[in-house]
Amino acid sequence: MKTDRHELILKLVQERVIDTQESLRAALEENGMTVTQATLSRDIKELSLIKVSSELGVSRYAVPRLSKEGLDRGSSDTLRLLHSSVICVDHAMNTVVIKCHVGMAQAVCAKLDSTDIENSVGTIAGDDTIFMLMRTQKDAERLVRELNTILYSKDEK
């Protein structure tokens, strides 16, 4: 039952603009599934759904878009850590700056260090910020794009 519900939720958020838990609940009910608000909240968290801005100017639920190259995105632990910890990613020259929730930078930094990111020279983490030195500015730009792809779906409908 839970697996079927999760599959339906993923299908719905990819096919429709669903901007609230209530509209998601209504869409599930249209498809014959009755859920409580608590169950729906738990499902959203377990599926790592994110909110993105749609073309209509409203926030909507989305599935993080994953690429086959670069970081190890097959790991749900990596995804969960990035989604729950990282606030934003940017770069200055060949230094990538990753802003995290307070106290989470060291965990994210350790996970990034273990993924063997191409052309990463080294990382240093404070309490809420990570600096990652890349070999070139192009490497930094590529990593920022890659991390933002993980964090924010570009698949607007």
C-alpha positions in Angstrom: 0.0 0.0 0.0 2.7 2.5 1.0 4.8 1.6 -2.1 1.8 2.1 -4.4 1.0 5.5 -2.6 4.6 6.6 -3.1 4.6 5.7 -6.7 1.3 7.6 -7.2 2.7 10.7 -5.4 5.8 10.8 -7.6 3.7 10.4 -10.7 1.3 13.2 -9.6 3.9 15.8 -8.7 5.6 15.2 -12.0 2.4 15.5 -14.1 0.6 18.3 -12.2 1.3 21.5 -10.5 0.7 20.5 -6.8 1.4 23.4 -4.5 0.0 22.3 -1.1 -0.4 19.1 0.9 -4.1 19.7 0.6 -4.0 19.7 -3.2 -1.8 16.5 -3.1 -4.3 14.9 -0.8 -7.1 15.8 -3.1 -5.3 14.4 -6.1 -4.6 11.1 -4.2 -8.3 10.9 -3.3 -9.2 11.4 -7.0 -7.1 8.3 -7.6 -8.8 6.2 -4.9 -6.4 6.7 -2.0 -7.4 8.2 1.3 -4.6 9.6 3.5 -4.3 11.7 6.6 -2.3 14.9 6.8 0.3 13.1 9.1 0.8 10.3 6.6 1.1 12.7 3.7 3.7 14.8 5.6 5.7 11.6 6.3 5.5 10.5 2.7 6.8 13.9 1.4 9.7 13.6 3.8 10.5 10.0 2.9 10.3 10.8 -0.9 12.6 13.8 -0.4 10.1 16.0 -2.3 11.2 19.6 -2.6 9.4 22.9 -3.3 10.4 24.8 -6.5 9.0 27.9 -8.2 6.8 27.1 -11.1 6.4 29.1 -14.3 3.1 30.4 -12.8 5.0 32.0 -9.9 3.8 29.6 -7.2 5.8 27.0 -5.3 5.1 23.4 -6.2 6.3 20.0 -5.1 8.9 18.4 -7.3 11.1 15.4 -7.4 14.8 16.2 -7.3 16.3 15.6 -10.8 19.3 13.2 -10.7 22.0 12.9 -13.2 24.0 9.8 -13.9 27.4 11.5 -13.7 29.4 13.1 -11.0 28.4 12.8 -7.4 27.0 9.4 -6.2 23.3 10.3 -6.4 22.2 6.7 -6.1 22.6 6.9 -2.3 19.4 7.9 -0.6 21.5 8.8 2.4 23.5 11.3 0.4 20.3 12.9 -1.1 18.6 13.0 2.3 21.7 14.7 3.9 22.0 17.3 1.1 18.3 18.1 1.1 18.0 18.4 4.8 21.3 20.3 5.4 22.2 22.5 2.4 20.7 26.0 2.1 22.5 27.2 -1.0 25.5 26.7 -3.2 27.6 29.3 -5.0 31.2 29.8 -6.1 33.8 32.6 -6.3 36.5 31.8 -8.9 37.6 28.2 -8.2 36.1 28.1 -4.6 32.7 26.5 -4.1 30.8 27.9 -1.1 28.1 25.6 0.4 25.9 27.2 3.0 24.3 24.7 5.5 22.0 24.8 8.4 23.9 25.5 11.7 25.9 22.5 12.8 25.5 20.5 9.6 28.5 21.6 7.5 30.9 19.0 8.9 28.6 16.1 8.1 28.0 17.4 4.6 31.7 18.0 4.1 32.6 14.5 5.2 30.0 13.0 2.8 31.3 15.2 -0.1 34.9 14.2 0.7 34.0 10.5 0.5 32.4 10.9 -3.0 35.7 11.5 -4.8 34.5 14.6 -6.7 36.6 15.1 -9.9 39.1 18.0 -9.6 38.4 18.7 -6.0 41.6 19.8 -4.2 40.2 19.9 -0.7 37.5 21.0 1.6 37.2 22.8 4.9 34.1 23.1 7.0 33.0 25.4 9.7 29.8 25.2 11.7 27.5 26.3 8.8 29.7 26.9 5.8 31.9 24.7 3.6 34.7 25.9 1.3 35.7 23.5 -1.4 38.7 24.3 -3.5 38.5 23.1 -7.1 41.3 23.0 -9.7 39.7 25.6 -12.0 36.9 28.0 -12.2 35.1 25.8 -14.8 35.3 22.9 -12.3 33.7 25.1 -9.6 31.0 26.2 -12.0 30.3 22.5 -13.0 30.1 21.4 -9.3 27.7 24.3 -8.4 25.4 23.3 -11.4 25.6 19.7 -10.3 24.7 20.4 -6.7 21.9 22.8 -7.6 20.5 20.1 -10.0 20.3 17.8 -7.0 18.8 20.4 -4.7 16.4 22.1 -7.1 14.5 20.3 -9.9 14.5 22.1 -13.2 11.6 19.9 -14.6 8.9 22.6 -14.6 5.6 21.7 -16.3 
